[in-house]
Amino acid sequence: MKKWIKWVFAALAAVIVFVYGFCFTVREGSSAIVSRFGQVRKVCTEAGFYLKLPSPFEKVVTFDSRSQYMDSGYTETLTNDKKNIILQTYLIWHIEDPLRFYTSIGEAANAATYLNDLTANVKNGVMGSYELSSLVSTDLDNLRISEITEKMQQLIAEKALSDYGIKVESVRLKRIALPEDNLQSVLDQMIADREKQVTKLLSEGKRDAAKIISEADAKAAELVAKGKLEAAEINAETERKIAEIYGEAYDANAELFVYLKKLIALENSVSADTVLIMNADDSPFDILNGG
């Protein structure tokens, strides 16, 4: 019985030695490199259970292949118009080619240093083609931030993949700052740009106002002239109608027409306080004497 127990423990010990010495696992989202005396023997990119020789014959290096976040350093670079500017970016990246990553960088802890140096070089190259107003301006038409970040991402991604086996998923600007000696000149430039914009807007406003006033005056003159013409036509038509009515009334009874006209003239000529000294036989006062 004791002998059987010894064999069981011996078997368990052998299994443990075999598992820890001759086996290793790759978890989901990870990759591994198996090297034998410094030479890469196997690249494992799929999660699972793998065999290897025990150390020191073979060595296993595992990498985290999931997406990772990295802040770049504060890079002071020179723009095309000779302005110093400080840019900080952030990167989203992951290991795409474990073999290339292992042979070029080695350990995952060194990746940030390589990526930071690559990002700094790309920043200097890209910003050398753009003026400061592409990043900082009161005029939205001058801003080229999206274009700059896209160009940085393209160049960084191409270099990182070909040299380090790293796929850069995204590059974005995190901070834009100015050195102290350039801050005042930039503020002065921004003030000048704003004043230029204000002057332009005022000029355009005065021009548009003058145009609106001119058009309104022309329209008003046209309406007044048209109104006067229509009023003259209405007056002429009214006078014609009145003359026609008078003519018809005169033709119907001339004596009555003359009599009524004299009464109207008399009524319009005098009032309660009117004092007239004239011949009573004169028209229209002759009707008071039965004329």
Helices and strands as residue ranges (DSSP letters): H 2-22, E 23-26, E 30-36, E 39-44, E 48-51, E 58-64, E 68-71, E 75-78, E 84-95, H 98-104, G 108-110, H 111-127, G 132-134, G 140-142, H 145-164, E 166-177, H 180-252, H 254-269, G 285-289
